[in-house]
Amino acid sequence: MKLQFLLPLFLFAGLTACKNEPEKADYKIQGVPFNEVKISDRFWLPKIETNRTVTIPASFAKCEETGRIESFVKAAKKEGKFETDFPFDDTDIYKTIEGAAYSMSVHPDPKTDRYVDSLITIVGKAQESDGYLYTARTIDPQHPHEWSGNERWINESVLSHELYNSGHLFEAASAHFQATGKSNFLDIALKNADLLDQVFGPGKRNDAPGHEIVEMGLVKLYRITGEIKYLNLAKFFIDCRGKENDPKKAYSQDHKPLIQQDEAVGHAVRAGYLYSGVADVAALTGNAEYLSAIDKIWENMVTKKLYITGGIGARHRGEAFGDNYELPNLTAYNETCAAIANVYWNYRMFLLHGDSKYIDVLERSLYNGVISGIGLDGKTFFYPNPLECDMHFKFNSGETLDRQPWFNCSCCPTNMCRFLASVPGYIYAHHDHDLYVNLFVQSSATFNLDKKLPVAITQETQYPWDGQVKISVSPEKAGKFALHLRIPGWAQNQPVPGDLYSYIAPEKDSVSVTVNGEVVLFNSEKGYAVIDREWNTGDVVNYSLPMGIHRVETNKNVADNMGKVAIERGPIVYCLEGADNGQQLSKLALPDSAKLSANFSPETLSGVVTISGEMLLTGEPTTQTKKVTAIPYFVWNNRGINEMKVWIPRNQ
């Protein structure tokens, strides 16, 4: 089998096409691989560096301490007992290797490389001769994990997670191959994928994966190898959903055929991974029915089931989407992995449609719901991310709202390992003579527009704290192309697409653009300021985004938020925390007349913009005012567990 390098490292989602091959069906727009984007900002660079130096090593250490690695050792020997609680714990090793591979593609590290190779050797020895790789059964086939079933695959659609393990294996092995050029991990993955192809498909087993991600992983293997069987199998796993039209199977999106689905339902992480895989296969096959289905599901999610933080999955029970407009605050689940899946899905939707509304949702998730899941120390985490903490409520499983170094089900910490390293890959994209600036991050990259014009681009900005962005555009030679600058929805008085959220007092200022100091009029297309002109080396664009403080209200159908407002500035959602305001948050109200001001505080929580003002302190003999400070939601609970609120009574 001939393996093909794509770019030096394809975008984490496997979305970059081969340079030297004929045009194939694929995403209309192509991302720029994260390792080809050099960031130098004060917001993301420290987080990515902490991921490299703290989060990834800590996760490897936890995999050792908790027996996750030992399970592979025992599987190789076929003796002993499975070491941990869940049959999907194998994936924590895969995901951490994936994160390490991404990191090594930017920061070569011989020590980490050797350690990862040692783990790959252990994983390879645990693989059975026919390619099966699932330690929860291989250790003791006569007494497998209780979720696994007595035979291979029979519990796949319910609890076994055999295909889920394979999916993360494929994702990690693809990343490792692209980062290092070594095929030791990829060989293991391909052997497992070939087994799946022998077992599943038309006329064979037709189990729908119980926890999706194998679809995304198979697409990555297809992109590397060119083997159409992997793409066909990914499509098969999508098409075999909903065979019984059973509403009880909505938990795993198996309640009806995919092309008949029009609502975001069930386990939110599984859903996000499925919709991402559907987007991949739709792009590669041109399947219009797939596209129609995920368009409808996306519309439902964004207009009825999305939290202001970009989180998804309202219910603890089933870690699932709730009903339309079911968006409680205190009991909101919003698993960290679900926010990451939301980013994956929305990025693919942008690549399909070229509309900035998908990046609006991506950015909201990225700056709020995703990074709230990891502490500033890089080694403590949230699993759920509610929008309120009263110091009393606990989820039924006993999970507390204090950051933890690990969980029995530790999918979120290891998912963060692989995700954070990939953030630079979301900043830019291109198609023919169109160059997209989607996120505003101090960074530089080089594009090859129309496959013939190299263009270097550099951003200078203090975003998200400041709305001024300086963009230097330097084509190798003078050339005509279109620069697409995303106009964030929040800069156009629309927090998210649809009417789920709105601003009480719309911003009066608008975006402005100058080129080489001269104001330019631009066309607005699909949420982008488009400047189509002849560009020369040294051209400078100054882009100004209004950064007023907004009060947000919710659609009247969201019962929990009636009469309440949230505070946001730019892409950042704010909250009140007891550490700043005392333990009286339930007595605070924010009248429309209260003045709020923003100030950058370099000493607070590693440097953030805080918002201050006076609120009403109710419940006293006489109504009083109290000076309060709001902090970005993503940094709450970094000073110990406290009361916290995002939604504040508007008048009380």
C-alpha positions, -999 to +999 in steps of 0.1 A: +000+000+000+014+034-010+012+060+017+009+096+007+021+126+026-003+154+022+012+187+035+039+185+061+010+180+086-026+181+075-050+200+096-061+181+127-094+174+111-077+159+080-090+185+057-061+195+035-060+180+000-029+165-016-008+190-036+003+167-063-029+148-071-057+156-095-087+175-082-111+153-062-144+159-046-136+176-013-143+206+008-146+237-014-125+257+011-092+244+025-078+251+059-042+260+067-025+233+088-018+245+123+019+238+121+021+262+091+007+290+112+031+306+136+013+324+165+029+349+188+000+363+208-005+367+245-037+348+246-033+315+228+004+310+227+007+306+265-022+281+265-006+260+237+028+261+254+012+250+287-005+222+269+029+211+255+049+214+287+023+206+314-010+191+301+004+164+278+031+152+302+006+152+331-018+131+310+008+106+301+017+103+338-020+098+347-022+071+320+007+053+338-007+059+373-042+047+366-032+015+349-043+025+314-009+016+300-007-015+321-040-028+305-021-029+271+008-047+288-016-073+302-034-076+269-001-086+252+003-113+278-033-122+279-033-125+316-046-105+346-075-082+350-085-050+331-070-022+351-096+006+349-134+012+349-144+017+313-136-002+281-130+031+263-101+040+286-077+028+259-084+060+240-068+082+267-035+069+255-044+074+219-056+110+224-025+120+244-002+105+218-022+125+192-016+157+212+021+149+216+024+143+178+008+177+171+031+193+196+062+176+181+053+188+146+059+223+159+085+217+187+105+186+178+113+167+211+135+136+209+127+126+244+089+127+238+094+110+205+112+081+222+086+079+249+057+079+223+075+051+203+077+030+235+040+034+240+033+025+204+054-007+209+032-016+239+000-009+220+013-030+190+020-060+212-016-058+226-031-060+192-044-095+182-031-112+151-062-103+130-060-066+139-084-066+169-073-041+195-095-038+226-078-045+259-111-049+278-116-082+260-081-093+250-068-095+285-093-122+294-116-131+265-136-155+287-144-127+312-144-094+293-156-061+307-193-062+315-201-037+288-184-056+261-206-086+255-194-122+254-184-119+217-168-092+197-191-064+184-224-077+198-227-048+222-212-022+198-244-003+193-249-001+230-219+000+254-188-018+242-171+012+225-150-011+203-155+011+172-150+043+193-116+029+204-108+023+168-118+058+158-095+074+183-067+050+173-071+061+136-071+098+145-040+094+167-021+072+143-028+096+114-015+125+134+016+106+144+024+096+108+020+131+095+041+146+123+070+121+123+069+103+090+071+070+109+045+044+101+048+023+133+015+036+147-002+039+114+005+002+106-013-008+138-043+014+128-044+001+092-044-035+105-073-027+127-092-008+099-087-037+076-103-059+102-133-036+104-136-036+066-137-074+067-164-075+095-187-046+087-203-036+054-231-047+030-238-083+036-218-083+068-224-069+102-244-037+101-241-024+137-243+014+140-214+026+161-227+033+196-202+062+202-193+078+169-158+089+159-148+060+138-163+078+108-139+107+112-110+084+118-116+063+087-118+095+066-083+104+078-070+069+068-085+074+034-068+107+030-034+093+038-037+060+019-061+068-009-078+035-001-115+040-011-126+011+012-120+033+042-142+061+029-168+036+019-168+021+054-172+055+070-202+061+047-216+026+056-215+034+093-235+066+087-261+048+065-267+019+089-282+042+115-319+041+122-326+007+109-354+002+134-368+037+137-367+034+175-370+066+194-352+050+224-320+050+203-319+088+200-292+087+227-267+075+200-284+092+170-296+057+159-334+065+161-339+071+124-318+072+093-294+101+092-309+116+061-343+118+080-329+135+111-335+172+116-329+178+153-298+177+175-306+149+199-289+124+223-255+124+237-239+157+227-204+144+221-215+115+200-237+138+181-210+164+174-186+136+162-213+121+140-222+154+123-185+161+118-180+127+101-211+132+080-197+166+068-164+148+059-181+121+039-205+146+023-175+167+011-157+137-003-187+121-020-209+150-029-238+135-010-265+162-010-288+143+013-262+143+040-256+180+036-293+187+038-296+167+070-267+184+089-279+218+077-312+212+094-297+197+125-273+227+128-301+251+125-320+234+153-290+233+175-280+269+170-315+284+173-328+263+201-302+243+220-270+263+222-257+279+254-244+315+253-210+300+261-211+278+230-216+247+252-240+220+241-257+192+261-281+205+287-288+173+305-266+153+329-287+123+322-272+109+290-249+139+287-274+149+262-292+176+243-325+185+260-358+196+243-360+228+223-352+258+245-343+235+275-313+255+287-310+254+325-281+271+342-274+254+375-278+219+361-263+226+327-240+198+317-221+212+287-194+185+287-160+199+277-157+172+250-190+184+236-177+220+232-147+206+214-170+185+191-190+216+184-158+233+172-150+203+149-185+203+134-188+241+129-154+243+112-164+216+087-197+235+081-177+266+072-155+246+048-186+233+031-205+266+029-180+295+033-203+313+057-189+332+087-219+322+108-203+288+115-171+305+126-192+327+149-204+296+167-169+281+166-154+312+182-181+313+209-173+277+218-136+282+216-132+312+238-158+302+264-171+266+265-139+248+255-112+266+275-134+268+306-127+231+307-090+234+317-075+254+345-049+280+341-024+256+356-029+232+327-035+202+348-069+206+364-101+202+345-139+205+344-160+177+329-193+196+330-194+234+325-226+248+340-235+285+339-242+287+376-228+274+409-245+278+442-221+256+462-248+231+470-259+214+438-241+183+427-248+162+397-263+128+403-230+110+397-214+130+425-193+152+403-184+185+420-178+218+404-142+221+416-115+215+390-100+180+392-066+166+380-083+135+366-116+117+364-126+080+363-139+088+329-111+111+318-121+118+282-121+155+286-084+161+298-070+139+271-093+155+245-079+189+255-044+176+249-051+169+213-073+199+207-053+229+221-022+222+199-045+225+168-060+259+175-038+278+150-054+257+123-087+276+126-073+310+119-069+311+081-084+293+051-083+297+013-100+288-019-087+297-054-081+335-051-099+339-018-080+343+014-101+340+047-091+355+080-115+337+104-100+343+138-081+373+151-049+360+166-014+375+164+002+352+139+017+347+105+013+322+077+019+317+039-008+307+014-005+296-022-035+312-039-047+298-072-019+273-067+005+298-081+007+329-060+024+326-026+010+352-002+025+359+033+001+373+059+008+386+094-017+397+121-008+420+150-035+423+176-044+420+213-077+403+205-099+392+223-092+421+247-089+447+220-106+450+187-078+465+166-062+442+141-033+451+118-029+427+089+002+429+066-004+413+032+027+404+011+023+385-021+055+372-037+046+394-066+017+418-073-015+400-078-052+402-076-071+383-050-099+387-024-092+391+013-122+380+034-122+395+069-148+379+091-173+403+105-182+386+138-219+383+145-214+401+178-200+431+159-232+432+139-255+430+170-262+393+166-246+371+192-254+339+173-273+331+142-310+331+148-331+346+176-320+325+206-299+354+220-301+392+213-286+424+227-307+447+247-289+478+235-275+473+200-240+485+193-239+518+173-203+515+162-195+494+132-165+477+118-141+498+097-113+489+073-084+509+059-058+497+034-025+516+036-042+543+057-071+549+033-107+540+042-120+514+018-155+504+010-160+466+011-186+442-001-202+421+026-206+385+015-217+357+038-206+376+069-172+387+055-158+421+046-144+413+011-116+434-003-109+423-038-080+442-053-045+442-067-023+435-037+014+444-034+041+434-009+039+455+022+002+464+019-013+470+054-049+465+064-062+480+096-094+464+108-113+478+137-140+459+156-163+476+181-157+462+216-186+476+236-200+458+266-233+441+257-262+429+278-276+397+263-311+384+267-326+351+257-355+341+236-387+342+257-391+304+253-360+298+276-378+297+309-346+297+331-335+331+317-366+351+318-359+385+332-322+379+332-292+392+313-257+380+306-227+403+300-204+399+270-177+419+254-163+408+220-163+370+219-160+367+257-189+358+280-186+371+316-197+358+349-199+369+385-178+349+409-178+348+447-141+354+449-146+389+437-181+397+449-187+377+481-212+349+486-244+370+478-247+365+441-283+354+444-292+389+457-276+408+429-296+424+401-283+444+371-306+473+361-305+486+326-294+520+339-263+506+356-230+517+340-204+491+332-167+496+324-140+474+311-104+474+323-075+451+315-061+436+348-027+421+341-025+406+377-059+390+376-061+354+364-030+356+342-042+388+327-078+394+316-102+422+309-126+425+338-160+444+338-170+465+368-200+485+378-227+488+405-255+464+409-285+463+432-282+443+463-317+431+471-333+413+500-320+438+525-344+461+546-337+487+519-323+482+485-286+490+483-260+491+456-229+471+455-198+475+434-191+442+415-166+428+391-173+403+364-146+380+350-144+360+318-164+328+322-135+306+310-114+315+341-139+309+368-129+285+396-092+291+392-091+305+428-110+277+444-146+267+443-170+297+446-205+308+438-208+318+401-235+331+378-236+340+341-273+350+340-282+379+363-317+392+371-323+423+351-345+440+378-355+427+412 
